[in-house]
Amino acid sequence: MAKLPILLVVDDELDVTDVLRESFAEHFDVVVATSAWAALAEIKDRPIAAMITDQRMPGMTGVELCRRSLIERPAMPCIILTGYTSPLDLVQALHLENVFKCVSKPWDLAELTRTLEEAIEHGARKAKR
């Protein structure tokens, strides 16, 4: 059996990580981090295919997490979930080369799934360059 790609889900709200884990467990090895710092450790230790992260978390924003993840995984696409954020944060996010898309909470699962599939295809093409 082929090994599933690793999806890193980062959110300090366990109900969000639980829903995302259940939603994507069939097609991904879903790894959960409840802080940006824990996520950075996972990114360093594992071949993460993609990351879905919350924007507003204690200690570090999703934008900053994506920026820092460029060091270890420059081709890893990031999807940022946001319930409320400033337009400046969104502009900063979309200027990072690894942020594939910002998705509003509550998200539509079918749309998030399509976005994730597109992000992984984009990341794979980027890694080949």
Order of alpha helices (4+ residues) and beta strands (2+ residues): beta-alpha-beta-alpha-beta-alpha-beta-alpha-beta-alpha
